[in-house]
Amino acid sequence: MNVKDSFFAHVVGTPVERIEDLRLLRGRGQFVDDLQREGMLHAAILRSPIAHGRFRSINASVARAMPGVRGVFTGDDIAQGSNGSVPTIPLRLAPLPELVPFEQPVIAHTKVRYVGEPIAIVVADSLSLAEDALDAVELDIEPLPPVADRHASARNDALLFEERGTNRAITYTASKGDAASAFSKNPAPYVRRETFRVQRHTAVCMEPRGLLAVWDGARTKMTVSGAAKVPFANRRILAQRMDLPEECVDMIESDVGGGFGVRGEFYPEDYLIPFAARKLNRPVKWIEDRRENLLGSNHSRETDCEIEIACEKDGAILALRGRAWVDAGAYLRTSAAIPPRNVAQFLSGPYRIPNIHVESSVMLTNKNPIGTYRGPGRFEGDFFRERLFDMAATDLGIDRVEFRRRNLVSETDMPYPIATITPPEKKEELDSGDYRITLDRCLAEIKWQEKSALPGKLIDGRYHGLGIGCFIEGGAAGPRENARIVVDPDGGISVFAGSTNVGQGLETVSTQIAADALGVPMDRIRFYHGSTTFLKEGFGSYHSRSVVMGGSAILNAANALKEEVRAAAARRFGCAAGDVALGEGLVASHGGRSIALSELAADGLSAEGTFANHHHTYAYGAAAAHVAVDPKTGNVELLDYVTVEDVGRIINPLTAAGQAVGAVVQGLGGAFLEHLQYDENGQFLTASLADYMMPTATDFPDIRAIVLENSPCPNNPLGAKGGGEGGIVPVGGVVANAVANALAPLKAEPRELPLSPPKIWELIRAAR
């Protein structure tokens, strides 16, 4: 027979304070720059000073002869050490053969394609000596015409890759139904076409990137510390490019000062630093400075579009179509395909739109390459869509809240298919939820009805306005995640997971899941994550997948371990495993006898768990903003901001709300302040935090985040949905709608971000 286990109170669903914070706040964290090794050298990277050019020569002889310099490596040196060719950085997500020609070489060899592209690496006894030697490297580069923006890219007057004959790398198409017929039929009762633009910006992590590579020739072992986000994927890329078996490369995760999709991808330095360590047979450390961080870490967001909506007179949406152009920079590396794919596939958001046709073209320019940044493609798409919806509602004479409510996907529509993206083909469907609940809760929280007289009202010299928007958040990318649980000799539990900690509270929520599943207190669990030494396979943390994928793998491993405990106890009791009951602390009992877990530890108990899933989760919500706009200066003050999101089953309400607030602040930075700028020659203009404006603690003091769990996900055993990115997704559209609402008496309509004071002032002046 099978007896019933008896566990005590659950910790899943309770607001447990982050267990990792105490260590970090006491200064006991260990970041990559804290690491030291005997005989360690320091690396500095020489970067291209021009946006587009062809090498005539590189002379590093003087630099190599400088005291304390141990090595200078150029593209020629890398090519000689790599069978005559410079390795390239592959697409990790959505790879296609036709995109391979646009991959970035780990170091420029025959040509440079953006300011900041690595040209040489100098390794010396100290960082100051390495940086001094950079100035001694003589460069002779033939300038080529720069491709400064997507419009110049489309003209193809100058080509980044001459052999391809075009600067358009690929066009993705998202389609559903028959948009062309919907627009032309009868014709459609209402049609409006608009153009919108989102500026280039990115995550600026508190801690810049860094690496420490150690080569052990005797063991044929490369150990790289500073891994983040996707250590196993980066191990595979590095091993292939260094012609090593994967098991000869270890990626070690350190504490990380922020990730947000940018940190942890494979960059040129992820090859160059291990290459130098192997070549010199010495540990080599490289730490990015802030200029390099702004110049070389993945950029994102720069997209403009022409989109068109067709509606019935009552506001029912018939179709959505249009084109988007994504400025991808000079190369396509690791995650670059995701923003242009997402902006097309998820343009419809949480709305019932039967006919869709959206094309998204990836345009190459002489700028730093793009990648994913929290809510990639979705932030941009939501700005485009929600601005268009407000305009359409005004034209039709329909209240903008009612316009959205009429078109939201209903609970009875679930699962609801959205547009299919190609190539490669990927179908998606929204999984569960009543989207009207989050909309109504958001309106109540911001007191929409009470403030109904405010829009466009001039109070103390400032126009007031309200904005609203609805959104979805995709999460839980597959294909799988793995976990392993081991009973320690003292009866404690060690949990190993393939997820990585990029600041999202992974240690806390994973320990909560394990504690509940095993029926043991949280303080008996030791949690290990990310590093490739812990598991045979892991997939890391991106696309808001850690709880759903990693947590479900932990749950499966916990269930398997309980069976191991039963079997071990049954051998002691002389009974069937199914007759053993497990209680709090995994105490096994049968027939009046009991045995503690510590007594069974000698049996070497351990279990593995895998969770495989190809169904994304879809959290959903609504956000609203109240702003005041000074027409004399263009300054916008955010008076109130509310976001409400249903994330399925909540593991920890405290961390979930914290994630939402942090995401909102990042979104507000992108909506009002942040802008990575280049001039017409491809020179980078925002290479310091004096030029690249970011939000501070006093800029946006009134932000409220409410997380709900009304609609558990049906596709995983936890019922959880990815919830780390939803807060950022609607921000641009919501605050732009609020600004437009405030400036309605002046007929000023924002169509691009950022909503900086000069841009708002110009918008008002143009409207007048």
N, C-alpha and C positions, 0 to 999 in steps of 0.2 A: 504493500500500500504506500501511498504518498502522504506524508504528514504535512501539516501547515506550519510554515515558518512564522515566528513572532518577532517583529522588529518594532522599535519604539518610534518616537516622533520624527517626522521628516525635516530635513534642512533644505531640500529643494523647494523653492518658492518663498524662502525667507530672506530678508535683507541683511545677509551676512556681510560684514565689512571685509574689504579686500585683504586677504592674508599676506599678500606680497608687499603691501604698502609700508608696513612697519619696518621691514628691512630696508626698503628704499629711502624712507624718510629719515632713517638713522644714518644714512650714508654708507650702508653696508652692501649696496648693489655692486655688481661687478660688470662694468661696461668694457667694450673691447679696448679702449684706450687705457684702462686700468691694468691690462695684462702686460707682463714683462717676461722675457725669456733671456737666458744667458747667451751673449754674443749677438743680441738682436740688432738689426740694421733698420734704417728708416728710408722710406721711399717718398719721392715727390714726382709729380707728373707734369711734363711739359705739354702744354695744350696749344692748339692752333690759335694764332692771333687773327686769322682772317676766316671769312665764312666759306669761301669757295676758291680752291686753287689746286694747282698740280705741282708736285715736288720737282724741283730741279736738283737739289742736293740737301743733305743733312750732314753736318760735320760735327761730331762729338769728341774729337781727339783732345781738345783742350779740357773739356769737362772730365774726361776719363783720367787725365793726368793730375787733376787737382787732389791735394791731400785729403784723405778720409773718404774719398769716393771709391766705392767698391765695384760699381758697375753702371754702365749706361746702355740701355737697350732701345733700339729703334725698330721700325717695321722690318728692316732687313734682317736684324738679329732674330726677331720673332719668326720670320719666314724660314730662316735657316734651321731653326729649332723645331719647325713644324712641317717638315717634308716639302719645303719650298713655297708654301702658301701661308698667308696669315689666317688663322681661324676666325670664324664669324660667330655672332651671337644669334641663336635660333629663336624663332617664335615658340614660346612655351604653350600658349593658348591659341586655339583656332589656327594651327599652321596649315599652309597650303604650298604646293610645289611652286606655283607662280609667284610666291612672295619671297622665295629663297634669294633671288638676285638682289633684293633690297636689304638683306641682313647687314648689320654693322660689323666690320672687322674689329678685332679687339684693340688694334692700333692702326692709325692711318699709315698707308704704305705708299701708294702712288698718288693719292689725291686726298685733300681735306674737304669736308662738306659742311662743317659748322664751327663757329667760334667755340673753343673749348674741347674740341675732339683731341684725344690723346695722340701725341706725336712721338714722345719718348718717355722712358721711365729712368730716373736717376736713383740709385741706392747708395747710401753713405752711412757713416758712423753716427751721424745725428741728422735731425730734420733740417737744421739750419745749413749744414754743409750741403745736403742734397738740394735745397732750394737755391743756394748760391751757385751750384753747378748748372742749374737750369739756364741761368743767364749766359753760360759759356757755350751752350749748344748753338751752332750757327745754322740758320735756316735760310734757304733760298726757295721761295714758293712763287710760282707764276700765278698771278691773280686771274680768276675767271669771273664772269658776270654773276653776281649773287641772285638767287631766287628768293625774294624777300617775303612773299606772302602767297596765298593760294591763288590769287588772280594772276600773278606772274607765273606761278607754277602751271596754270592751265594754258598759258600762251605757248609754252614749250620753246621759247626763244633760247633759253639756256637750260641744259639738262644736267641733272645730278648724276644720272647713269646714262651716258651717251649710247651705250649698246642697246638700251631698252627703247629708245626713241620717244619716250613720254615721261612726264613727271607724275602721272596718275598711276599709283601702284595697283589699285583695285577699286571696283565699285561693288558694294554690297546692296542687296535688294531685299526689303521686307514687304511681304505681300499677304493679303487676305481678301477673299471675295473678288469683286471686279470694280475697282475704283474708277476706272475710265468710264464705264457705263453709268455708274452712279452720278458722275459729274455731268455727263452729256444727256442723260435721260430727261426729257420733257422741257427744258433743262431742270436742274436741281433748283428748288424754290429759293435757296439762299446760298451764295458762295462768297467767300472772302479769301484773298491771298495776301500774305505778309512775308516780310523778310526780318530775320532776327540774327543776333550774333552774341556769342559768349567769348570772352577774352581768354588768352593763355594764362593759366596760373597752375599752382601745384601745391602739394603738401610740403610744408617746411618743418621738418621734424626738429624737436628740441636738440636731439643728438644727431650730428651728421654721420654719414656712413664711415665705416672703418673695417680693416681686416688685419689679421696677424696670421701669416702663413709659415708653417714649419715643415721642412722636408727631412725625412729620415731615410737616407739612401740604403742603409743596412736592412731596413724592414720594408723598403719600397712603400713608404707611407707618407702621404701628404695630409697634414692636419691644418684646417682653416678655421680660425675662430672669428666670430663676428657674423656668423650666418644668421639669417632672419627670414621670416615669411615662408620660404619654400626650400629648406636645406637639401632635401633629397633630390629635388629637380636640379638644383645648382650643382650638387655632387655629380649627377649624371652628365650634365653639360661639361663641367670641368674635366672629368675623367676622360670623356671622349676626346676632348680637344688636347689633352696632355698625353693621350695614348696610354692610359692607365686603366686597369680593371676598376670597376666602381668600388669594390671592397678595399682598394688601396687609397681611397680618399675619405676622410672624415670631416664632416661639417659640424662645428661646435657652436651652439647657440649661447650667446651672452645675454645679459640684460639689455633691453633696447629702449631708447628714448623716443619712441613713436615710430609708427610704420605707415599706416593710412594708404597702403597699396603701392607706395613709392619705394620704400626701403625694403631690401631683401631680394629684389629681382637680380638677374645676372647682368652686371655692367662690365665694361672693358677692364676695370680694375680687378674684378673677380678672377680674371685670367692673368693679368700682368703681375700681380703681387705673388701668387703661387709660382709663376714662371720664374721670377727673379729669385725666390727662395730656393727653388730647385737648382737653378743655374749656379748660384753662389754657395749653395749648401749651408745657408745661414738663415735663421728666422728673420723675416722681413715684416715690418708693420707700416701700414699706411692709414692715416686719418685725414678725412676730407675737411677742408676749411669751409667757412660759410660761402665764400665766393664760388668755390668748386661745387658746393651743394646746390646753389641757385643756378649755376651754369650747366652742370652735368647730370644731376639726378633727373629722373623722368619728369618732363613737363606734361601738361594735360589741358583738356577743356576747349582749346581754340577751335571753334566750330561756328559756321554761319549757315543759314538755311533759307530756302523759299518754300513755304508750306501753304497749303490751301485746304479749306474746310467746306464741306457741303452739308446743309441742314434742311430739315423741314421747317415750315413757318413756326411750329411749336417748339423748335429747338432740338428736336431729335436729330442726332448726328447720323448722316448717311454715309459719309466717306471722309477720309483724310489722305492727302497725297502731297508729295513734294520731294525736294532734293536737299541734301546736306553735304557740305564740304568740310572735311576735317584736315586741318593743318598738322600733319604728322611729323614734321621735322625732316631730318636728313635720312633716317634709316627706320626700318621696322625691326624692333627687338622685343623679345620676351612677350609682353602683354599688350603690344601696340595695336593689335587687331580689335581689342575689346571695346574701347570708346566708340569707334565708328560703327561697329556692329550694334552696340546697345542703343545708340541714339536713333537708329532706324527701327529696330525691333520693338523698343519699349516706348516709342513716341506716343502711343495710344494710352499709356498709363493704366489707370483703374477703370477706364470707360468702355462702354459697349459701343464699339465702332465696327460695323459689319464689313466695310470695304476700305482697304488700306493699300497704298503703294508708295513706298518711300525708298529712295536711292541715296546711298551714302558713299561718297567718293573720298578715297584716301589720297591726299595731295602731298607730294614731297617738296620741302623747302629747305633752305640753308639755315636751319635752326636745330637746336638740341632735340633729339627724338622724344616722342611722347610715350606714355604708358598709362596704367590705371592709377586713378586717384579716387578715393572714397566716393562711391556712387558714379563710376565712370560711364559717361554717355547719358546717364539718367538725369543728372543735374542739368545738363544742357537741354535734353529733350523736354524735361518738365518746364523749364523756362520758356521754351518755344511754345509748347502746347497751352500752358495756363495763361500766357499773355494773349494768345489767339482766342482762347475761350472767352476771356473778358471782353475782347473786342466784338466777338460774334454776339454775345449776350446783349451788349449795348445796342448793336445794330438791330437786333430782333425785338428789342423792348422787353426782354425777359430778365428777371432778377438773376444775377450771376450765380448766387447760391442755388437757386432753383434750376438753372441751366445745368449745373453739375449734378444735382440730385437726380434729375430726369435721365441722365446718361450714364450714371454709375452702374457697373456690373452688379447684378443682384445676387443674393445668396442662392436663389434657385437656379441661376445660370451656371453655378460651379459644378465641375471644373470648366473654366471658360478659356477657350483657345484664343491666343493673340496671334499677331502676324508671324509667319515663318520667314526666317532669315536664310539667305544663301549668298555666296558659297562659304563654307560647307553648309548644307541644310541643317537647320536646328529649329525644331518645333518647341513651343512653350505653351503652358496653360496655367492660369491662375488657379490656386488650389482650394481655397476656402475663405469664408468670411462674409459678414454683412457690412459693406463699406459705408452705409449710411449712418451706422452707429458712431463711427469715429468722426464723421463730418459733423453730426449733431452735437457730439460731446465737445468738439473743438469750438464750435460757434457759441455754446453755452459758457465755456471757460473764458473766452475773450470778451464775453458780454456783447455779442454782435447786435442783438436787438436794442440793448440800451444805448449803444453807440451809433445807431442808425442815422442820427441827425448830423454826425460829424463829417462824413465824406465831403471834401471840397470846401469845408468851412474854414474861414480865416480867423484864427484865434491868436492874439498877441503877435501878429505879423507872420504867422506860419500857417500853411494849409495842412489840414489833417486828412488822413486817408486810411482805409482798411483794405486789406488784401486777403484772399483765401485761395487755397489750392488743395487738391487731393493727389495722392501718390501711392505707388507700390514700391516695395523693396525686394528684389530677388536675392536669394541666399542659398547656401548649402551646396556649392558646386561639388560634383562627384570627381572621380568615379567611386572613391571609397576612402576610408580612414581606418587606421589600425591602432590597437592598444594592447598592452600586456600588463598583467597584475601579478605580483610576486608576494608571497608571505615571507616576511623577514624573520630571522632567527629569534628576535625578541617579541614576535607576535604582531608587530606592526605590518603595515601594508605599503608596498611601493607600487605606484601606478605610473606606467610609461605610456605616452601618447605621441602620435605623429603630428599633432597640432603644435603650432609655435605661439609663443607669447610676444605679441607686438604692442602690449600695453592695454589690452582689452579686458584684463581681469581673468585670464585663462586659468591661472592656478586656483583661484577661488571657486569659480563655477564648476570646474572639472572635479575638484575635491568634493564639492557638494554632491555632485552626481554619483561619484564613487561611494561616498559615505552612505547615502540613501540606499543605493543598490546593494551594498554589502552589510548594512546594518551596523556600522561601526562609527565611533565619533570621528569628526574631522581631524582632530589632533593626532589620530593614530595613522594618518595617511601621509605619505611622502610622495610628492608629485614631480615627475620628471618629463620634460617635453622637448620636442623639436630636433635635438641633435641626432645625427645619423648613427651614433653609437648605441642608441637605446633600442632601436627596432630594425627589422629587416627592410621595412618599407614605411614611408610616411608621405603625407601630401601637404602638410602645412596649414597656414591660416591666410585665407583670402576669400573674397566673395561671401563674407559673413558665414563661414562654414564651421567654425570651431565647436560650437555647442551642438549643432545638429549632427555633423559627421563625427567629430572627435568624441563628443559626449555619448552618442549612440554606440560607438565602438567600445568605450569604457563600460557602458551598460551591458553590452554583450559579453565582454571579458569578465565582468563581475558575475554574471549568471553562470558562465563556464567555471569560474573559480569556486562558486558555491557547490557545484557538482563535484569538483575535486575534493573539497572539504568533506562533503558527505561520504564520498568513497573512502577517504582516509579514515574518517571516524568509524565507518561501518566495519573496516578491517579490525579496528580496536574493539568494537562492540560485538563483533561476530554476527552481524545482521545484514540485511539488504540495505543498500544506500538509500532507497526510497523510504525506509523506516526511520531515517535520521532526521530530526528536526533541528533547524538552525535558529538561534535566538540572537538577541542583541550582542554585538561583539563577535559574531560568528561562533558563539559557543554551541557545540554540537551536543545533542542529548538523545537518549533512547532508554526506555525501560527504567527510568529513575536515575540513570547514570548520565554524567555530563563530562565534557572534555574541552578545555580552553584551546583557542587557536594556537597559542604559543607552544602547547604540547604537541601539536600536529606539525609545527614548522619544520621539524627535522625530516619530514617526508618530502621536503623540496617542492612545496605546492606552488603552482603557477598556472596561469591560463592566458590565452590570447583571444582577442575579439576583433572582428572586422565588421564594419558597416558599409555596405555598398548601396548606392542610391543614385539614380539618374534623373530624379524628379526634384527640381528646384523648389524651395519654399518661397511663399510670397506673403510677407508681412504687408500691411497696408495702413493708411492713415490720412490725416488731414492736418493742415497747418494754417495759421492765421497771424496777421501782423497789423499793428497800429503804428503809423508813422506820422511825423510832423515835418514838413518841408519848408525851409526858409527860401522864398523865391529870390531874395536879394543876393544870397551867397551860394545857393544850390545845396546847402547842407541838409542832410536827412538824419533826423533823430529817431531811433527805434524806441517807441514808448512801451510796447508790449509785444511779445511773441509767444505763441502757444503751439506746441506740436502734440498730437495725439496719435499713437500708433499701436495697433494690435499685432503682437509678435508671437502669437500662439502661446504655448505654455512658457511662463517666465521662470527661469531657474533662480535668478537673483534680482529682485526689483530694484535694488540699490545700484548695481552695476548697469542694469538695463537703462535706467533713467540717466545715469551718468554718461553712458554712451550717446544717448539721444541729445543731451545738452551740448556735449563736446562737438557732436556732428553739426548741430545748428550753428555754433560759433564759427566753425570752419566754413560753413555755407555763407554766413554773413560776411566773413572776410572776403570770400570770392565774389559776393554780390556788390560789396561797397568799396573794397580797398585794393585787393591783390591783383597785380597785373605784371606779367613777365613781358618785357618790351624789347624789341629790336628796332634798329633804324633801317633805312633803305639799303644799306650796305651789309646788312646781316650782323652788325655789331650789337653786342648785348648791352643793354642800358640799365638793367636793374640787378647789379651784381653785389649789392649789399642790402642790409636791412634798413639803411637810410633811404634807399630808393624803392625797395619792395615793401609796401606798407602791409602790416598785419594787425589783426585786432588785439587789443590789450584788455585786461580785466575790467576796465572802466567803460569800454566802448559800448557794450551791450549788456547792461546789468539785469534787464528784465526778460528772462527766458524761462519758460515753464515747459516741462516735458512730462507727459502722462503716458504710461505704457499699460496696455490692456492685454488680457489673455482670454478673450471671448471665443476665439476660433482656433483651437489646436490644429496643427498640421496633421493630415491623415497619412503622411508618407514617411514618418519616422517614429520609433517607439517612444521618444520623449514628448512628441507632440509640439516640439519647439520649431520656431522659424528664425532664420537669420535676422538679427536686429541691430547690427552695428553701423549701418549706412543710411537707414531711413531718414534720420534727422536732417541730413544734408540735402537729400534729393529735391525737396520742393522749395528750398529757401529762395533761390533766385527768382522763380516765378511769383512766389507769394509777396516778397517785398517790392518787386517791380509793379505788381498789380496794386499794392498799397500806394506806391508813389504815383502811379497813373490815376488812381482814385482821388488822391489829394489834389492833383494838378488838373483835374477834369475841367474846372472853370477856365483854365488857360489853354485847354485842348492840347496838352503836351503828353505824348504817348511814348514811354521808354520802349525801345526796340533792341537795346544792346546793353551788355554789362561791361565794366562795373558802373554802378550808380554813384560815381564819385561826384563831389561838389562841382568841379569844372564841367563835367558832362551834363549834370542836371541843369546848371546855369545856362549852358549852351542850348539845351533842349527847350528851356523856357523862352530864351531869347528868340530861337527859331520859330516857336509856336506863335509868339507875339508878332 
